[in-house]
Amino acid sequence: MNPLAVVTGGTKGIGKAIVEKFAAEGFDIATCSRNQEDLVALRADLTSQFPEIKIYVAPVDMSKKEEVKEFGDLINSLPQGVAVLVNNTGRFIPGFIHEEEEGVLEEMIETNLYSTYHLCRAIAPEMKLRKKGHIFNICSTASITAYTNGGSYAISKFAQLGLTKVLREEMKEHQVKVTAVMPGATFTASWDGVDIPEERFMKAQDVADTVWSAYQLSPCTVLEEVIIRPQLGDLG
């Protein structure tokens, strides 16, 4: 039986790159997205490339608690335990705290923080019982650096890093690894329409390779936090 990697938001950007990396390494994949058509296309592509693995997909709005819990139930019903959980779902809305529209904070917290919280609560207990597994939370350099126009996005990402630190302390005695991945500007759909050369960004594949490298460490070692930035530094 192949090991199982669960990646939220796996149809685009960093999430898709991580899905493709673990699929290429022989992992069964479970992923979700709000867009059913994107999920169908991803499953068809991966099945064609890697016929030896199984692909599980589900349309999920990760900002909705009940949908996250249902996705967690689906994962827990699969025949093998989760080897890797990557909480990648996220959304970026730029703005100033004192000027952004009403409700932006709630949307950022529900999508970027609560999705991680609820899915970890669904899956971590099974990892704890098996004393095996690795949780990656895709945070951001915005988790450690306050910057103008970060607004509620930065607030949510600071909180996600805090959650990751707490989870690391909780899980260490149960042999479950927890890693915070903090990428800087990565060339994904989040930057569509921005007049910045592509070479100024990191590649999503570089983030995926970093996650894979961290997963490959021996059982006695964990990479707790990793910061990845474009070679020329942060944008902005």
C-alpha positions in Angstrom: 0.0 0.0 0.0 1.4 3.4 -1.0 1.8 6.1 1.7 -0.8 8.8 1.7 -0.1 12.6 1.3 -3.0 15.0 2.0 -2.6 18.4 0.5 -5.3 21.1 0.8 -5.7 23.6 -2.1 -3.9 21.1 -4.4 -5.0 22.3 -7.8 -2.9 25.4 -8.2 0.4 27.0 -7.3 2.4 25.7 -4.3 -0.3 23.1 -3.5 -0.2 21.6 -7.0 3.6 21.5 -7.0 3.6 19.7 -3.7 0.9 17.2 -5.0 2.9 16.5 -8.1 6.2 16.1 -6.1 4.7 13.5 -3.7 2.8 11.7 -6.5 6.1 11.4 -8.4 7.6 9.8 -5.3 4.9 7.1 -5.2 2.4 8.6 -2.7 -1.3 8.2 -3.0 -2.8 11.7 -3.0 -5.9 13.2 -1.3 -6.6 16.8 -2.1 -9.4 19.4 -2.2 -10.3 22.6 -3.9 -13.4 24.7 -4.2 -13.5 24.1 -8.0 -14.7 20.7 -9.1 -13.5 21.1 -12.7 -10.0 21.8 -11.5 -10.1 18.7 -9.3 -11.3 16.5 -12.2 -8.5 17.8 -14.4 -5.9 17.3 -11.8 -7.0 13.7 -11.1 -7.0 12.9 -14.8 -3.5 14.4 -15.3 -2.0 12.5 -12.3 -3.7 9.2 -13.2 -2.2 9.5 -16.6 1.3 10.2 -15.3 1.3 7.9 -12.3 -1.1 5.0 -12.9 0.3 3.1 -9.9 -1.1 5.6 -7.3 -4.6 6.4 -6.1 -6.0 10.0 -6.3 -8.7 11.1 -4.0 -10.3 14.5 -4.6 -13.1 16.4 -2.9 -14.7 19.8 -3.5 -14.3 21.7 -0.3 -14.5 25.3 0.8 -11.9 25.3 3.5 -13.2 28.5 5.1 -16.3 26.5 6.2 -15.8 24.5 9.4 -18.3 21.7 8.6 -16.8 21.2 5.1 -13.3 20.9 6.6 -14.6 18.4 9.2 -16.3 16.3 6.4 -13.0 16.3 4.5 -11.3 15.1 7.6 -13.8 12.3 8.0 -13.2 11.3 4.3 -9.4 11.2 4.9 -9.8 9.1 8.1 -12.0 6.6 6.1 -9.2 5.8 3.7 -7.4 2.5 4.1 -4.0 3.8 5.2 -2.9 6.4 7.8 -1.8 9.8 6.7 2.0 10.0 6.2 2.0 13.7 5.3 -0.5 16.5 5.8 0.1 19.8 4.1 -2.1 22.6 5.1 -1.7 24.8 2.1 -5.1 26.4 1.6 -4.8 30.2 1.8 -6.0 33.4 0.4 -4.4 36.8 0.1 -6.3 40.1 0.2 -4.0 43.1 0.4 -5.0 46.2 2.3 -4.6 48.4 5.4 -6.1 47.3 8.7 -7.8 50.7 9.1 -9.1 50.9 5.5 -9.9 47.3 4.4 -13.5 46.3 3.9 -15.6 45.0 6.7 -15.3 41.2 7.0 -11.8 40.9 5.5 -10.3 39.9 8.9 -13.0 37.2 9.4 -12.4 35.8 5.8 -8.6 35.7 6.3 -8.9 34.0 9.7 -11.4 31.4 8.5 -9.5 30.6 5.3 -5.9 30.8 6.5 -6.1 29.9 10.2 -9.3 28.0 11.0 -8.8 25.6 8.0 -5.5 24.5 9.4 -6.8 24.3 13.0 -9.9 22.1 12.1 -8.0 19.7 9.7 -5.2 19.2 12.2 -7.8 18.4 14.9 -9.3 15.8 12.5 -6.1 14.1 11.4 -3.5 14.6 14.1 -5.1 12.2 16.6 -4.7 9.2 14.2 -1.0 10.2 13.7 -0.6 10.4 17.4 -1.9 6.8 17.8 0.4 5.5 15.2 3.3 7.6 16.4 4.0 8.5 12.9 3.4 11.4 10.5 4.5 14.8 9.4 2.4 18.0 9.3 3.5 20.9 7.1 1.7 24.2 7.5 2.3 26.6 4.6 2.6 29.9 6.4 4.4 32.9 4.8 7.2 35.4 5.4 4.2 37.5 6.4 4.1 35.2 9.5 7.3 36.9 10.8 7.5 40.3 9.0 5.0 43.0 9.3 4.7 45.0 6.1 2.5 47.8 4.7 -0.5 46.5 2.8 -0.4 43.2 4.6 -3.5 43.9 6.6 -5.6 41.0 7.9 -3.7 38.5 5.7 -0.5 39.2 7.8 -2.6 38.9 11.0 -3.9 35.5 9.9 -0.4 34.3 8.9 1.2 35.4 12.2 -1.6 33.3 13.9 -1.0 30.3 11.7 2.7 30.3 12.7 1.7 30.5 16.3 -0.6 27.5 15.8 2.2 25.6 14.2 4.6 26.3 17.1 2.0 25.1 19.6 1.2 21.9 17.6 4.9 21.2 17.4 5.2 21.2 21.2 2.1 19.0 21.5 3.1 16.4 19.0 6.8 16.0 19.6 6.5 13.3 22.3 4.2 11.3 20.0 6.9 11.2 17.2 4.7 13.3 14.9 6.7 16.0 13.1 5.4 19.5 12.6 7.0 22.0 10.2 6.2 25.7 9.4 7.1 26.5 5.8 7.3 30.3 5.2 7.7 31.1 1.5 8.2 34.6 0.2 6.8 35.8 -3.1 6.1 32.7 -5.3 5.0 32.8 -8.9 1.3 31.7 -8.5 -2.1 32.9 -9.5 -2.1 35.2 -6.4 0.2 37.5 -8.4 -1.9 37.6 -11.6 -1.9 41.1 -13.1 1.1 42.4 -11.3 3.7 44.0 -13.5 6.8 42.2 -12.1 9.1 40.0 -14.1 8.6 36.2 -13.5 12.2 35.7 -12.7 11.8 38.0 -9.6 9.7 35.3 -8.0 10.4 31.9 -6.5 9.1 28.9 -8.3 6.4 26.8 -6.7 8.4 23.7 -7.4 11.2 25.1 -5.2 8.8 25.2 -2.3 7.6 21.6 -3.1 11.2 20.4 -3.2 11.9 22.0 0.2 8.9 20.2 1.7 10.1 16.9 0.3 13.6 17.5 1.6 12.3 18.2 5.1 10.2 15.0 4.9 13.2 13.0 4.0 15.1 13.7 7.3 15.6 10.8 9.6 13.1 10.1 12.4 15.3 11.7 15.0 15.3 15.1 13.3 12.7 17.7 12.4 13.0 20.9 10.5 10.8 23.1 12.7 10.7 26.2 10.5 12.0 27.1 7.1 12.1 30.5 5.5 12.3 30.7 1.7 12.7 34.0 -0.2 13.5 35.1 -3.7 17.2 35.4 -4.3 16.9 39.2 -4.6 14.8 39.4 -1.4 11.2 40.2 -0.6 9.0 42.1 -3.0 7.5 45.4 -1.9 
